[in-house]
Amino acid sequence: MSVETREFLLNAHLKAEALQAWIDAGWLAPRANGEGRHFSEVDLARVQLILDLQALGANDDAIPIILDLVDQLHGLRRVLREVVSTVAAQSRTARRHVASGASATHWHEPK
């Protein structure tokens, strides 16, 4: 076990067996490097989320579904930030046009 993995286990308050099971299940996907695995702050936050879900009573069948939904939500937020950034870079007229189109469709289904 690499030093980084040991440090991650200590910071995450997790046992090595649980970490390996979660990696095998695809709940965590640390990057591999020449000396072992590399864990990020996102991995640490994900461990905390999994522990919180378990504390709330989520079982092993529910956790991957919840994690997938959280991943989708983060992906949508990333796309939305890109859209907002792209719109912000447009002319004032274009921004107004986008804003009025968004306002008009906000409460109605698209036709």
N, C-alpha and C positions, 0 to 999 in steps of 0.2 A: 504494500500500500504506500503510495507516494505521500510525501509531506503535505502536499496541497490537499489530498483527499482526507488526511487526518485532520487538518485544520478545518476543512469544510464540515466534517462530521461534528467537530466540537462546536463550531459556530451555529450549525443547524440543530444541535441537540438531537442527533440522529444516530442510530446504530448502523454499523457497516452492512449488516444483513438487510436492513430496511432500504438503505441506499441502493444496494445492488438489485433488490427486488423492484424498486421504483424505476431504476434505469432499464431493467429487463422488460418491464411493463410499458415503457415508453413515456412514463410520467415525467422523467427528467432526461435531458439529452446533453450532458456535458461534452465539450469539445475535447478531442483526444490530442495529446501532444506526445513528443518523443519519450517523456518521462512518466506518462500516465494521463490522467484526466485533468481538464481545466474547468473549474467551476466559476460561474459569474455571479454577480449580485442578483441577476434574474433567477438563477438556479436557487439561490438562498431564499428569495421571496416565494418561489414556487413551492419549496419545501414547507415554508411557513403556511402557505395556503392549504397545502395537502393536510398538514397537521391540524389546522383550524377546521377543515372540512370533516376530518375524522372525529374531532372533538364535538362537532355538531351532529354527529351520527351518520354521516355519509359512508356508505359501504364501498367495497372495492369495485363494485359494478358501476356505481354512480360517479366515482371520482374521475375516470377518464372522460365521461360525458361532460362533466362540469369543467374540466381542464380544457377540453376542446372548445366549449362555449366561451371561456375566458380568452383563449387564443384568438378566436374569431373576433371577439370584441376588440382586442388590442389591434388586430389587423385592420378592422374597420376604422378605428381611431387614427391609425397611421395614414390610411387612405384619405380620411377626412382632413387631416392636417395638410396633406399634399394638395388637396382640392382648394382649401382655404388659402394656402400659400400661392397657388396658381392664380386664383381669382384676385387676390390682393395685388398681384403684379400687373394686372390688367388696367386699362384706362378707367377713369372715373365713370364714363358712360357705360362701359362694359360691366363694371361692378354693379351699377344701378340696375342694368338689365338683368343680371343674374339674381340680384336681390329681389327685384319685382317678380321674376319668374318663380323664385323659391317661395315668396309670400303668397302668390296666387295658388300654388299647389300644396301649400303646407297643410291645409285642412281638408283637401279634396283628393280623391283618387285620380291618378293620371288617366287621361282618356285614350 
